[in-house]
């Protein structure tokens, strides 16, 4: 019996066919941080509830949302690399940070205290004035510094106004030439659902470990209502920071493949050059030392461009 088969036996059942597998996985993996405590209705809110309608027929940019159930999987790092990679391939990229942790500011080397989404939205001001220069000609809109009270106020607003993000992106007057990369907080929260409501492509970012595998049932439930849209987003799973020298990681890749079935995960290999870029706020794709990770990111960017052509 392989390690993967043994792992799945320990999980209690075949995770690819077990609708109740989360309990077994939680028993094996321990607790999984998946919820910020904010309740959500079981259906996608009406587009007309307490908000001005957004014309879905108007041609708009391609929106790519990066999501994860657990933190620490390199989601913001990947969002930064994809922004640079897509821009290098001729796309016009705007990276949007919907995470109150304001991490994209550090990845893009944006100055502390720069105006961002949180404070600007609470003043009911437009986002066009807070776009910052990104890498190789891309643009970035950071979340900005907010205190707990401001974050609570913003979350209540977003919960009551399901078209909040769609309206703000529409006001930026972006064209179909643009690609918007949205970084979201980990777990079940208002920012996740706002991003999913406008996404054309969803990248589920995970790592090849037990904690990420144990969140897939939870994630299925979070994605389900958004996949019932008239034009549902394309969903791709990305195993990020993969270490092929680690036998356990490779076994976990096989476990992911069994669990996901036909939705085989994409892979982005671990590369110290990308981690070092974060430390200095520099373009992660500028390094001459990039090898597998650079190829992986380039391949993922080309996949996104291909998806965009068929929207």
C-alpha positions as CSV (number, residue, x, y, z in Angstrom):
1,X,0.0,0.0,0.0
2,X,1.4,3.4,-1.0
3,X,1.7,6.3,1.5
4,X,-1.2,8.0,-0.3
5,X,-3.4,4.9,0.0
6,X,-2.5,4.7,3.7
7,X,-3.2,8.3,4.2
8,X,-6.7,7.9,2.6
9,X,-7.4,4.9,4.8
10,X,-6.5,7.0,7.9
11,X,-8.9,9.6,6.6
12,X,-11.6,6.9,7.0
13,X,-12.9,6.6,3.5
14,X,-12.3,7.5,-0.2
15,X,-12.1,11.3,-0.2
16,X,-13.0,11.4,-3.9
17,X,-16.5,9.9,-3.3
18,X,-17.2,10.7,0.3
19,X,-19.6,13.6,0.9
20,X,-19.1,13.4,4.6
21,X,-15.3,13.2,4.4
22,X,-14.7,16.5,6.2
23,X,-15.4,15.0,9.6
24,X,-12.9,12.3,9.0
25,X,-10.3,14.7,7.7
26,X,-10.9,17.1,10.6
27,X,-10.4,14.2,13.0
28,X,-7.1,13.4,11.3
29,X,-5.8,16.9,10.6
30,X,-7.1,18.8,13.5
31,X,-9.1,22.1,13.3
32,X,-9.1,24.1,10.1
33,X,-9.4,27.9,10.2
34,X,-12.2,28.5,7.7
35,X,-14.6,31.1,8.9
36,X,-14.4,34.7,10.3
37,X,-17.8,34.2,12.0
38,X,-19.8,36.2,9.6
39,X,-23.0,34.4,8.6
40,X,-24.0,34.2,4.9
41,X,-27.2,33.2,3.3
42,X,-27.2,29.8,1.5
43,X,-27.8,31.5,-1.9
44,X,-26.1,34.2,-3.9
45,X,-27.8,37.5,-2.9
46,X,-30.0,39.3,-5.4
47,X,-28.1,41.7,-7.6
48,X,-30.8,44.3,-6.9
49,X,-30.7,44.2,-3.1
50,X,-30.0,47.7,-1.7
51,X,-27.7,48.5,-4.6
52,X,-27.7,50.0,-8.1
53,X,-27.8,47.3,-10.7
54,X,-24.7,46.6,-12.8
55,X,-25.2,46.0,-16.5
56,X,-23.7,42.5,-16.9
57,X,-24.0,42.8,-20.7
58,X,-21.4,45.6,-20.9
59,X,-18.0,44.3,-22.0
60,X,-15.7,44.4,-19.1
61,X,-12.3,43.2,-18.0
62,X,-11.5,39.6,-17.2
63,X,-11.6,39.2,-13.4
64,X,-9.4,36.5,-11.7
65,X,-10.0,35.9,-8.0
66,X,-7.4,34.1,-5.9
67,X,-9.0,32.3,-2.9
68,X,-8.0,29.9,-0.2
69,X,-9.7,28.4,2.8
70,X,-6.6,28.4,5.0
71,X,-3.9,31.1,5.2
72,X,-0.1,30.8,4.6
73,X,-0.4,29.2,1.2
74,X,1.3,32.0,-0.7
75,X,-1.8,33.5,-2.3
76,X,-0.6,37.1,-2.2
77,X,2.8,36.1,-3.6
78,X,1.2,34.2,-6.4
79,X,-1.1,37.2,-7.1
80,X,1.9,39.4,-7.4
81,X,3.8,37.0,-9.7
82,X,0.7,36.6,-12.0
83,X,0.3,40.3,-12.3
84,X,3.9,40.7,-13.5
85,X,3.6,37.6,-15.7
86,X,0.4,38.7,-17.4
87,X,1.7,42.2,-18.0
88,X,4.8,40.8,-19.6
89,X,2.6,38.8,-22.0
90,X,0.8,41.9,-23.2
91,X,-2.1,42.1,-20.8
92,X,-3.1,45.3,-19.0
93,X,-3.2,44.2,-15.3
94,X,-4.8,45.8,-12.3
95,X,-4.1,44.0,-9.0
96,X,-6.7,44.6,-6.3
97,X,-6.1,43.7,-2.6
98,X,-9.4,42.8,-0.9
99,X,-7.6,41.6,2.2
100,X,-7.6,43.9,5.3
101,X,-4.1,42.6,6.1
102,X,-3.0,44.9,3.2
103,X,-0.3,42.4,2.2
104,X,-0.1,43.3,-1.5
105,X,1.4,46.7,-0.5
106,X,4.6,44.9,0.7
107,X,4.7,42.6,-2.3
108,X,4.6,45.6,-4.7
109,X,6.8,47.8,-2.6
110,X,4.1,50.5,-2.2
111,X,4.8,53.1,0.5
112,X,3.2,52.6,3.9
113,X,0.2,54.9,4.5
114,X,-0.7,55.0,0.9
115,X,-4.5,55.5,0.3
116,X,-6.3,52.2,-0.3
117,X,-9.6,50.5,-0.7
118,X,-10.7,50.5,2.9
119,X,-10.4,54.1,3.9
120,X,-11.3,55.4,0.4
121,X,-14.5,53.3,0.3
122,X,-15.6,54.4,3.7
123,X,-15.3,58.0,2.4
124,X,-17.4,57.0,-0.5
125,X,-14.6,58.1,-2.9
126,X,-13.7,56.6,-6.2
127,X,-10.8,54.1,-6.6
128,X,-9.4,55.7,-9.7
129,X,-7.3,58.0,-7.6
130,X,-5.7,55.3,-5.5
131,X,-4.1,53.2,-8.3
132,X,-0.4,52.7,-7.7
133,X,2.3,51.7,-10.1
134,X,3.0,48.0,-10.1
135,X,5.6,45.9,-11.9
136,X,6.4,46.3,-15.6
137,X,3.5,48.7,-16.2
138,X,0.8,47.0,-14.2
139,X,-1.3,48.8,-11.6
140,X,-2.1,47.9,-8.0
141,X,-4.9,49.0,-5.7
142,X,-4.0,48.2,-2.1
143,X,-6.4,47.7,0.8
144,X,-4.9,50.5,2.9
145,X,-4.5,50.8,6.6
146,X,-7.7,50.3,8.6
147,X,-8.5,49.8,12.3
148,X,-10.9,47.2,13.6
149,X,-13.8,49.6,13.7
150,X,-13.3,50.6,10.1
151,X,-13.1,46.9,9.1
152,X,-16.3,46.1,10.9
153,X,-18.1,49.0,9.2
154,X,-16.9,48.0,5.8
155,X,-17.8,44.3,6.3
156,X,-21.4,45.3,7.3
157,X,-21.7,47.5,4.3
158,X,-20.4,44.8,1.9
159,X,-22.8,42.2,3.4
160,X,-25.7,44.5,2.7
161,X,-24.6,45.5,-0.8
162,X,-23.8,42.4,-2.8
163,X,-22.9,44.5,-5.9
164,X,-20.4,46.7,-4.1
165,X,-17.3,45.3,-5.8
166,X,-19.0,45.1,-9.2
167,X,-19.9,48.8,-9.0
168,X,-16.4,49.9,-7.9
169,X,-14.7,48.0,-10.7
170,X,-17.2,49.3,-13.2
171,X,-16.4,52.9,-12.1
172,X,-12.7,52.3,-13.0
173,X,-13.9,52.2,-16.6
174,X,-11.5,49.3,-17.5
175,X,-11.7,47.8,-21.0
176,X,-11.8,44.1,-22.1
177,X,-8.1,44.5,-22.6
178,X,-7.6,44.6,-18.9
179,X,-7.2,41.7,-16.5
180,X,-8.1,42.3,-12.8
181,X,-6.3,40.1,-10.3
182,X,-8.1,40.0,-6.9
183,X,-6.4,38.8,-3.7
184,X,-8.8,37.8,-1.0
185,X,-8.5,36.9,2.7
186,X,-8.5,33.2,3.6
187,X,-11.7,31.6,4.6
188,X,-15.4,32.4,4.5
189,X,-15.9,36.2,4.6
190,X,-17.6,39.1,2.8
191,X,-14.5,39.8,0.6
192,X,-14.5,36.2,-0.7
193,X,-18.1,36.4,-1.7
194,X,-17.8,39.8,-3.3
195,X,-14.8,38.6,-5.4
196,X,-16.6,35.4,-6.4
197,X,-19.6,37.4,-7.5
198,X,-17.6,39.1,-10.2
199,X,-15.0,36.5,-11.0
200,X,-14.6,35.0,-14.5
201,X,-11.8,32.7,-13.2
202,X,-11.2,31.4,-9.7
203,X,-7.8,30.1,-8.7
204,X,-8.0,28.1,-5.5
205,X,-4.6,28.3,-4.0
206,X,-3.4,25.5,-1.7
207,X,-0.3,23.7,-0.7
208,X,0.5,20.0,-1.0
209,X,-0.2,19.3,2.7
210,X,-2.8,17.7,4.9
211,X,-4.2,21.0,6.1
212,X,-5.1,22.2,2.6
213,X,-6.5,18.8,1.6
214,X,-8.7,18.9,4.6
215,X,-10.4,22.1,3.5
216,X,-11.7,20.9,0.1
217,X,-15.2,19.9,1.3
218,X,-15.6,23.3,3.0
219,X,-14.5,25.0,-0.2
220,X,-16.9,23.0,-2.3
221,X,-19.7,24.4,-0.1
222,X,-18.4,28.0,-0.5
223,X,-18.1,27.8,-4.2
224,X,-21.4,26.0,-4.9
225,X,-23.8,29.0,-5.0
226,X,-21.4,31.0,-7.2
227,X,-21.2,28.1,-9.7
228,X,-25.0,28.3,-10.1
229,X,-24.7,31.6,-11.8
230,X,-25.9,32.0,-15.4
231,X,-22.2,32.3,-16.4
232,X,-20.3,30.6,-13.7
233,X,-16.6,31.2,-13.2
234,X,-13.9,28.7,-14.4
235,X,-12.3,27.1,-11.3
236,X,-8.7,25.9,-11.2
237,X,-6.8,24.5,-8.2
238,X,-3.2,25.5,-7.8
239,X,-0.7,23.7,-5.6
240,X,1.6,26.5,-4.7
241,X,5.2,26.4,-3.5
242,X,5.6,22.7,-4.3
243,X,8.8,21.1,-3.1
244,X,9.5,18.1,-5.3
245,X,12.4,17.0,-3.1
246,X,9.9,16.3,-0.3
247,X,8.4,12.8,-0.7
248,X,5.4,13.7,1.6
249,X,4.5,16.6,-0.7
250,X,4.5,14.4,-3.7
251,X,2.3,11.9,-2.0
252,X,-0.1,14.7,-1.1
253,X,-0.2,15.8,-4.8
254,X,-1.5,12.3,-5.6
255,X,-4.1,12.6,-2.8
256,X,-5.2,16.0,-4.3
257,X,-5.5,14.4,-7.7
258,X,-7.6,11.6,-6.4
259,X,-9.9,14.0,-4.5
260,X,-10.3,16.4,-7.4
261,X,-10.8,13.8,-10.1
262,X,-10.9,15.4,-13.5
263,X,-10.0,18.9,-12.1
264,X,-6.3,18.0,-11.9
265,X,-4.5,20.7,-9.9
266,X,-1.9,23.0,-11.5
267,X,1.5,23.3,-9.9
268,X,3.8,26.2,-9.0
269,X,7.1,25.0,-7.6
270,X,8.9,26.5,-4.6
271,X,11.6,29.0,-5.5
272,X,13.7,31.0,-3.1
273,X,14.0,33.8,-5.6
274,X,10.3,34.5,-5.3
275,X,10.5,34.6,-1.5
276,X,13.5,36.9,-1.6
277,X,11.5,39.3,-3.9
278,X,8.9,39.7,-1.2
279,X,11.6,40.6,1.3
280,X,12.8,43.5,-0.9
281,X,9.4,44.5,-2.5
282,X,10.8,43.7,-6.0
283,X,9.3,42.0,-9.1
284,X,9.5,38.2,-8.4
285,X,9.9,37.5,-12.1
286,X,13.0,39.8,-12.5
287,X,15.3,37.2,-11.0
288,X,17.6,35.4,-13.4
289,X,17.6,32.5,-10.9
290,X,14.0,31.5,-11.6
291,X,13.7,28.0,-13.0
292,X,10.7,25.8,-12.6
293,X,8.6,28.4,-10.7
294,X,9.1,30.9,-13.5
295,X,8.0,28.3,-16.1
296,X,5.0,27.4,-13.9
297,X,3.8,31.0,-13.6
298,X,4.3,31.6,-17.3
299,X,2.2,28.5,-18.1
300,X,-0.5,29.7,-15.7
301,X,-0.6,33.1,-17.2
302,X,-1.0,31.6,-20.7
303,X,-3.9,29.5,-19.3
304,X,-5.6,32.7,-18.0
305,X,-5.2,34.4,-21.3
306,X,-6.7,31.5,-23.1
307,X,-9.6,31.5,-20.7
308,X,-10.1,35.2,-21.3
309,X,-10.4,34.7,-25.1
310,X,-13.4,32.4,-24.5
311,X,-15.4,34.6,-22.1
